[in-house]
Amino acid sequence: MLKKLAALATLAAAFAVAPSAPARADDGYTVKIPTVTHIQVITAEPGEPIVLEVSASANYPTPPAGNIAVTVSAGGNAARGAQVAAAKPVFSTTVHFVDKPIRVKGPRLPKGGYLAHAALTPDDAARFLPSSDTTGFRIGAADAGGGDKGGALPNTGGPDLIWLVLGAGLVAAGAGGVGYGRRRSAPAAA
């Protein structure tokens, strides 16, 4: 008991000696808010001009205003974006975004695969961080569904089912382990 009282007295002395200044942030530090740039292909048909829609958002009451640089490069898919980024763009422009999505009309492009890239440079660089987005698209690709666009439905199961089965197995194993651990064994007769 004496050891516990000595430890308690030492702890009380440490709190009495320690300065009680409140924690505060550095005076010159301001938090920059992350932004998200969005680019979507609206129209990409053979013989027609491409139409893209760009916008930006942030976790803030007003969206980040700024310049969005739009670039379309010949390439393939977004996975090869690093290779295509060095390729010469077939179309590029810059638009000023305020709060509504902006439609950008581009040129007529030959059949093939393309990458559309949008990069936001915020007007208020002291408050918002820059961001970018890339999407791949094809012009003149054969439709998989017989005539309607899209044909095959994306993200409708597939490999994600394995995670559901694995998760259910882990929950069952955990419940079995808890049940086994809580079982009472018969007390040994002495």
N, C-alpha and C positions, 0 to 999 in steps of 0.2 A: 504494500500500500504506500509505503514511503517513497518507493521508486516512481510510482504513478504521480504522486504529489510533486516530486522534484521535476518530472518531465512536464507537468502542467505549468509549474512556475517558470520553467525555462521558456516554454512556448509563449506564455503571457509576457515575459520580459522581451522576447524577440519582437512581438507585435508592438510593444510600447516604444522600443528603440527605433523600429523601422519607420522611415518617413511615410507619411500618409498623403502624398501628393497624388491626385487623380491622374489616371492615364489619359493622354490626349494625342491626337494626331499631329504630325508635323505641320507647321503653319503654311509652308509653301506647296504642300501636296494636294492635288485635286484628282479625283477619280475620272478617268476617261471611260465613256460608255461604249461598249462594243456595238457594232452595227452589223446588219445582215443585208447583203445585196441580193436581189432576185432578178433572174433573167429567164424569160419563157419564150419559146418559139410559138407564135400564133399561126403563121402561114409559112409553109415550105413546100410548095408544089412546083413541078417542072414547068417552066415557061412563065411563072408568076413571080413578082418581086417577093422577097422574104419579108415577113413582118415579125418583129420582136417586141416584147414588152419588158421594160425594166423599171425597178422600183427599189426602195431601201426602207429598212425599218430598224428600230432600236427599242429597248425596254425603257422608254421615256415618253412623256405625254405627247410631245410633238415629234414627228419623224425627222431624221437628219437631212437637212437640205445640203445639196452639193452637186458637183459635176460627176456624171457617170460616163466613163469611157467605154464604148461598145466596140468590140472587135469580132469579126467573123473570119476564121482561118480554115483553109482546106485541111482536112485531117481525117480522123476516124471517130474516136470516142473520147470521153473525158478521161479515161485511164491513161491515154497517151498524151495528156495535156502538156506535159513537160517538153515532149518532142515538138509538138505543134506550136508551142509558145514561141519557139525560135523561128518558125516558118513565117513567111511574109503574109500578112493578112490580105484577104480579098476585099474586105470592106471594113472601114472604121469611121466612127463619128463620136462626138461628145455631146451629151444633152445635159441640161440643168434640171435636176429633180428638186421639187419642193415638197409636195405631199400626196400627189396623185400619180398612179402608174403612167408611164410615158410609152407610147407606141413609136417604134422606130422602123421606118420603111427602108429596106435595103435593096440591092440590085437583084436582077434575075441571075441565078447561078446554075451552072450545069449540074447534071446528076452526079451524086457522090456524097461522101461523108464530110461534115463540117463541125466545127466547134464555135460556139458563140460564148464570148467572155465579156463580163461587165465588171468594172472596177469603180467603186465609189471613193471620191475624195471629198470629205465633208467641208462645208464652208466654215463651220465652227470646229477647227482642229483641236482647240483646247478642251472641248467637251466630248467629241465623238472620235472613235477610232475608224480608220479606213477599212474597207472590206471588199471582197470580190466573189464572183460566182461564175461557174462555167457549166454549160450544158452542150451535149452533143446531139446532132440531128442529121438525118439523111434526106436527100432530095432524090425522088425517083425510085425509092425502094419498093419492091413488090409487096403488096398487102398480104398478110398471112391469113386473113379471115375471109377471103373470097371477094372482097369489094368494099366492105366497110373498113374504116380506118381502125387500127388497133388489133383486130382479129383476136389474138391471144390476150388473155387478161393477165396483167402483171401483178405480182405480189399476192397470189391467191393460194398460199400454203407452201408447198415445196419443202425446202430444207428447214424451215422454221418449226415444222412439226416435231423434229428430233428434240428440240429444246423443250417443248411441251411434255413429251414423254419422259425425258431425262429429269425435268423438274418434278413431275408427279412421282417418279421413282425415288427421288431424294426425299420428298415429303413423306412418302410411305416408310422409307428406311429410318427417317428421323423419328416418326411417330412410334415405330417398333422399338427403336432404341430407348426412347423415353418410357414406354410401357414396360420394357424389360427392366430398366433401371429402377422403376418404382415398385416392382414386385416385392412383396415382403416374403422373406424366407422364414421358415419355421424356426423358432428359437431352439438352440441346442439344449438338451436336458443335461443338467450338471449332476 
